[in-house]
Amino acid sequence: MNEQHADKKGVIAITGASSGIGEATAERLVNEGFSVALIARTEAKLLQLVEKLGEGSAYPFVADVSNYEALEQAFQAIEKRFGRIDGVFANAGTGASSSGIEQGEVKDWDTMLGANVNGLLYTAKASLPTLRKTQGHFIITSSVAGRVALKGSVYGASKWFAYGFGLNLAEEMREWGGRCTTICPGMVNTPFFDEPKEEKLQPEDIANAVVFALNASDSSCVREVYVMPTK
């Protein structure tokens, strides 16, 4: 690790880092003593977050998770900057504007699956070589929607993929001492929704789950965190 970051607990890369769960998690991790690499599509938001967190703790990289080459470049740049990557929070994702299959929009599906399915695959593929070096940790944002049946929900199906993918990846990473955690939140009050959901989970609740998984003892792996709002 570079001398500038030698006193940090570790380096965590976050996709979908510029708002919502990603932003809250970045802030919590920096407060916990980690360095963070922030990956998102919007440069202006990333730079604002870096200014908030401090250039000594946060590093921005503009990339769309549905573009494998961009992610590959991002992880190479992050490893070069910090000297290592100890964890990846694969948090980027999106939904569809129209629900159901018959009334759904194909263009919406292409965008959503590009982020929720391909983006997850690409993030893992691009980051696993460097995580292997540190016996690192891969954390996934799935959803309660990936554990229940929702009428005609393509979004839910994409989160079923994320849930199953996390279980399978955990077994692959276990072979070399890596850990994988799948987080399944209920409804979270994020910019994902047009109207605020103040009585539901807050982004900070999911940030807490990420820190809980990362801080598990070396002899254990938190495979799944299932978080629901109290109301």
Summary of the structure (lengths in Angstrom):
residues: 231
radius of gyration: 16.6
end to end distance: 43.3
largest distance: 55.9
contacts: 793
relative contact order: 0.14
helix: 46%
strand: 16%
